[in-house]
Amino acid sequence: MLNAVEISHLTVKYPDIKALDDVSFVVKEGDFLGIIGPNGAGKSTLFDSMLGLNTKYDGTIKFFGQDIKKSKKYHKEIGYVPQNPVFEKNFPATVSDVVRMGLRTESDENKIDEILQQLWIHELRNRRIGELSGGQLQRVFIAKALVNNPKILILDEPVTGVDQQSIELFFSILKELNSKQKITIIWSSHDLDAVNKLANHVACLNRTLFFHGESEKFFSDDALVKQYSEASMQEHMHHH
Protein backbone atom coordinates (compact mmCIF):
# COMPACT_ATOMS: atom_id res chain seq x y z
CA MET A 1 0.00 0.00 0.00
CA LEU A 2 1.29 3.41 -0.98
CA ASN A 3 1.20 6.30 1.42
CA ALA A 4 -1.25 8.79 -0.04
CA VAL A 5 -0.25 11.44 2.51
CA GLU A 6 2.72 11.76 4.85
CA ILE A 7 2.85 14.62 7.29
CA SER A 8 6.04 14.95 9.35
CA HIS A 9 6.64 17.39 12.21
CA LEU A 10 4.21 19.94 10.80
CA THR A 11 4.33 23.14 12.85
CA VAL A 12 2.52 26.36 12.00
CA LYS A 13 3.16 29.47 14.07
CA TYR A 14 1.20 32.70 14.00
CA PRO A 15 2.56 35.73 15.87
CA ASP A 16 0.53 35.03 19.02
CA ILE A 17 -0.09 31.29 18.80
CA LYS A 18 1.11 27.91 17.54
CA ALA A 19 -1.77 26.72 15.39
CA LEU A 20 -0.15 23.30 14.86
CA ASP A 21 2.63 21.88 16.97
CA ASP A 22 4.77 19.00 15.65
CA VAL A 23 1.98 17.02 13.97
CA SER A 24 2.96 13.78 12.18
CA PHE A 25 0.76 11.10 10.64
CA VAL A 26 0.42 8.93 7.55
CA VAL A 27 -2.68 8.22 5.46
CA LYS A 28 -2.49 5.06 3.38
CA GLU A 29 -4.08 4.87 -0.04
CA GLY A 30 -7.74 3.88 0.32
CA ASP A 31 -8.02 5.02 3.95
CA PHE A 32 -11.01 6.93 5.26
CA LEU A 33 -9.60 9.25 7.92
CA GLY A 34 -11.87 11.22 10.22
CA ILE A 35 -10.20 14.26 11.79
CA ILE A 36 -11.86 15.36 15.00
CA GLY A 37 -11.01 18.22 17.30
CA PRO A 38 -12.58 21.26 18.95
CA ASN A 39 -12.97 24.59 17.16
CA GLY A 40 -9.59 26.26 16.96
CA ALA A 41 -7.82 22.88 17.02
CA GLY A 42 -5.98 23.61 13.78
CA LYS A 43 -8.03 21.50 11.34
CA SER A 44 -8.44 24.29 8.79
CA THR A 45 -4.77 25.27 9.18
CA LEU A 46 -3.85 21.64 8.47
CA PHE A 47 -6.00 21.60 5.32
CA ASP A 48 -4.71 25.00 4.14
CA SER A 49 -1.15 23.71 4.47
CA MET A 50 -1.96 20.47 2.62
CA LEU A 51 -3.68 22.38 -0.19
CA GLY A 52 -0.78 24.79 -0.63
CA LEU A 53 -2.82 27.78 0.60
CA ASN A 54 -0.52 28.21 3.57
CA THR A 55 3.17 27.77 2.74
CA LYS A 56 4.61 29.16 5.98
CA TYR A 57 5.09 25.96 7.92
CA ASP A 58 7.92 23.89 9.32
CA GLY A 59 8.03 20.17 8.61
CA THR A 60 7.09 18.31 5.43
CA ILE A 61 3.90 17.36 3.65
CA LYS A 62 4.10 14.66 1.00
CA PHE A 63 1.49 13.33 -1.40
CA PHE A 64 2.34 9.95 -2.93
CA GLY A 65 5.95 10.37 -1.79
CA GLN A 66 6.43 13.86 -3.28
CA ASP A 67 7.17 16.87 -1.10
CA ILE A 68 4.51 19.44 -2.01
CA LYS A 69 7.03 22.27 -1.77
CA LYS A 70 9.12 20.63 -4.48
CA SER A 71 6.41 19.41 -6.83
CA LYS A 72 2.95 20.67 -7.74
CA LYS A 73 2.18 17.48 -9.66
CA TYR A 74 0.02 16.05 -6.90
CA HIS A 75 -2.43 18.97 -6.93
CA LYS A 76 -4.56 17.48 -9.65
CA GLU A 77 -4.97 14.34 -7.56
CA ILE A 78 -6.87 16.21 -4.84
CA GLY A 79 -10.52 17.18 -4.65
CA TYR A 80 -11.42 19.65 -1.93
CA VAL A 81 -14.79 20.62 -0.48
CA PRO A 82 -14.56 23.68 1.80
CA GLN A 83 -16.70 24.12 4.88
CA ASN A 84 -18.97 26.85 3.53
CA PRO A 85 -18.37 27.30 -0.17
CA VAL A 86 -18.73 30.99 -0.96
CA PHE A 87 -20.83 32.06 -3.90
CA GLU A 88 -23.31 34.78 -4.77
CA LYS A 89 -26.92 33.71 -4.20
CA ASN A 90 -27.91 35.44 -7.47
CA PHE A 91 -24.95 34.12 -9.41
CA PRO A 92 -26.54 32.97 -12.69
CA ALA A 93 -24.73 29.62 -12.80
CA THR A 94 -26.51 26.29 -13.11
CA VAL A 95 -25.53 23.08 -11.36
CA SER A 96 -23.74 21.76 -14.45
CA ASP A 97 -21.89 25.13 -14.84
CA VAL A 98 -20.49 24.82 -11.33
CA VAL A 99 -19.42 21.21 -11.82
CA ARG A 100 -17.85 22.13 -15.16
CA MET A 101 -15.65 24.69 -13.31
CA GLY A 102 -13.93 21.75 -11.69
CA LEU A 103 -12.85 20.22 -15.00
CA ARG A 104 -9.21 20.64 -15.90
CA THR A 105 -9.49 19.65 -19.55
CA GLU A 106 -11.90 21.09 -22.10
CA SER A 107 -15.43 20.14 -21.30
CA ASP A 108 -15.98 16.45 -21.09
CA GLU A 109 -19.78 16.50 -20.86
CA ASN A 110 -20.08 12.74 -20.29
CA LYS A 111 -17.98 13.07 -17.19
CA ILE A 112 -20.27 15.79 -15.85
CA ASP A 113 -23.37 13.64 -16.49
CA GLU A 114 -21.77 10.65 -14.87
CA ILE A 115 -20.83 12.51 -11.70
CA LEU A 116 -24.24 14.23 -11.42
CA GLN A 117 -25.94 10.83 -11.61
CA GLN A 118 -23.59 9.36 -9.07
CA LEU A 119 -24.46 12.11 -6.58
CA TRP A 120 -28.21 11.98 -7.29
CA ILE A 121 -28.37 15.54 -8.63
CA HIS A 122 -28.79 14.75 -12.31
CA GLU A 123 -32.33 16.14 -12.44
CA LEU A 124 -30.99 19.44 -11.05
CA ARG A 125 -28.40 19.98 -13.78
CA ASN A 126 -30.13 23.07 -15.23
CA ARG A 127 -31.24 24.56 -11.94
CA ARG A 128 -29.56 27.74 -10.74
CA ILE A 129 -27.45 27.14 -7.69
CA GLY A 130 -29.23 29.92 -5.78
CA GLU A 131 -32.40 27.78 -5.79
CA LEU A 132 -30.89 24.72 -4.13
CA SER A 133 -31.21 23.45 -0.57
CA GLY A 134 -28.11 23.17 1.62
CA GLY A 135 -27.88 19.42 1.05
CA GLN A 136 -28.21 19.75 -2.73
CA LEU A 137 -25.66 22.53 -2.87
CA GLN A 138 -23.21 20.49 -0.92
CA ARG A 139 -23.50 17.60 -3.36
CA VAL A 140 -22.89 20.03 -6.23
CA PHE A 141 -19.60 21.10 -4.63
CA ILE A 142 -18.63 17.47 -4.09
CA ALA A 143 -19.41 16.78 -7.76
CA LYS A 144 -17.15 19.70 -8.69
CA ALA A 145 -14.38 18.21 -6.52
CA LEU A 146 -14.83 14.73 -8.04
CA VAL A 147 -15.13 15.58 -11.72
CA ASN A 148 -11.35 15.19 -12.23
CA ASN A 149 -11.18 11.71 -10.69
CA PRO A 150 -9.07 12.78 -7.71
CA LYS A 151 -7.25 10.12 -5.72
CA ILE A 152 -7.76 12.04 -2.49
CA LEU A 153 -10.89 13.87 -1.36
CA ILE A 154 -10.53 16.42 1.47
CA LEU A 155 -13.73 17.60 3.17
CA ASP A 156 -13.79 20.34 5.80
CA GLU A 157 -16.85 19.82 8.04
CA PRO A 158 -19.06 19.31 5.02
CA VAL A 159 -22.42 18.88 6.74
CA THR A 160 -22.63 22.14 8.66
CA GLY A 161 -26.22 23.37 8.40
CA VAL A 162 -27.55 20.47 6.31
CA ASP A 163 -30.74 18.56 7.16
CA GLN A 164 -30.61 15.01 8.53
CA GLN A 165 -31.97 13.25 5.42
CA SER A 166 -29.35 14.94 3.21
CA ILE A 167 -26.66 14.01 5.72
CA GLU A 168 -27.60 10.31 5.56
CA LEU A 169 -27.50 10.35 1.75
CA PHE A 170 -24.23 12.24 1.82
CA PHE A 171 -22.63 9.68 4.14
CA SER A 172 -23.73 6.78 1.96
CA ILE A 173 -22.19 8.55 -1.06
CA LEU A 174 -18.89 9.00 0.82
CA LYS A 175 -18.87 5.35 1.86
CA GLU A 176 -19.36 4.29 -1.74
CA LEU A 177 -16.64 6.61 -3.07
CA ASN A 178 -14.25 5.11 -0.57
CA SER A 179 -15.17 1.43 -0.85
CA LYS A 180 -16.02 1.14 -4.57
CA GLN A 181 -13.85 3.81 -6.16
CA LYS A 182 -11.06 3.47 -3.60
CA ILE A 183 -10.79 7.25 -3.17
CA THR A 184 -8.78 8.16 -0.08
CA ILE A 185 -10.94 10.43 2.08
CA ILE A 186 -9.79 12.90 4.72
CA TRP A 187 -12.75 14.44 6.45
CA SER A 188 -12.96 16.76 9.44
CA SER A 189 -16.10 16.51 11.52
CA HIS A 190 -17.62 17.28 14.91
CA ASP A 191 -19.93 14.29 14.65
CA LEU A 192 -18.24 11.49 16.58
CA ASP A 193 -21.00 8.97 15.78
CA ALA A 194 -20.61 9.57 12.05
CA VAL A 195 -16.82 9.28 12.26
CA ASN A 196 -17.22 6.05 14.21
CA LYS A 197 -19.56 4.66 11.53
CA LEU A 198 -17.68 5.77 8.42
CA ALA A 199 -13.98 6.28 9.03
CA ASN A 200 -11.52 3.42 9.45
CA HIS A 201 -8.93 5.74 11.00
CA VAL A 202 -9.19 8.69 13.35
CA ALA A 203 -6.89 11.61 14.08
CA CYS A 204 -7.68 13.71 17.14
CA LEU A 205 -6.21 17.12 16.72
CA ASN A 206 -5.92 19.84 19.29
CA ARG A 207 -2.95 21.80 17.95
CA THR A 208 -0.90 18.70 18.66
CA LEU A 209 -1.90 15.21 17.61
CA PHE A 210 -3.67 13.66 20.53
CA PHE A 211 -4.37 10.29 18.89
CA HIS A 212 -3.96 8.73 15.45
CA GLY A 213 -4.97 5.16 14.73
CA GLU A 214 -7.81 2.81 13.97
CA SER A 215 -11.31 4.12 14.73
CA GLU A 216 -12.19 0.94 16.54
CA LYS A 217 -9.28 1.40 18.91
CA PHE A 218 -10.23 4.98 19.69
CA PHE A 219 -13.98 4.48 20.09
CA SER A 220 -13.68 1.31 22.16
CA ASP A 221 -11.40 3.10 24.64
CA ASP A 222 -13.72 5.00 26.98
CA ALA A 223 -10.85 6.80 28.67
CA LEU A 224 -9.62 8.17 25.33
CA VAL A 225 -13.07 9.32 24.24
CA LYS A 226 -13.64 10.92 27.63
CA GLN A 227 -10.29 12.68 27.50
CA TYR A 228 -11.08 13.93 24.01
CA SER A 229 -14.54 15.17 25.05
CA GLU A 230 -13.16 16.98 28.07
CA ALA A 231 -10.47 18.68 25.99
CA SER A 232 -13.16 19.75 23.50
CA MET A 233 -15.42 21.06 26.24
CA GLN A 234 -12.61 23.10 27.80
CA GLU A 235 -11.73 24.55 24.43
CA HIS A 236 -15.41 25.32 23.86
CA MET A 237 -15.73 27.12 27.21
CA HIS A 238 -12.51 28.94 26.50
CA HIS A 239 -13.89 30.23 23.18
CA HIS A 240 -17.10 31.53 24.71
Secondary structure, DSSP 8 states (H G I E B T S, - for coil): --EEEEEEEEEEEETTEEEEEEEEEEEETT-EEEEE--TTSSHHHHHHHHTTS----EEEEEETTEETTT--GGGGGEEEE-SS----TT---BHHHHHHHT-SSS--HHHHHHHHHHTT-GGGTTSBGGG--HHHHHHHHHHHHHTT--SEEEEESTTTT--HHHHHHHHHHHHHHHHTS--EEEEE-S-HHHHHHH-SEEEEESSSEEEEEEHHHHHT-HHHHHHHHHHHHHHHHHH-
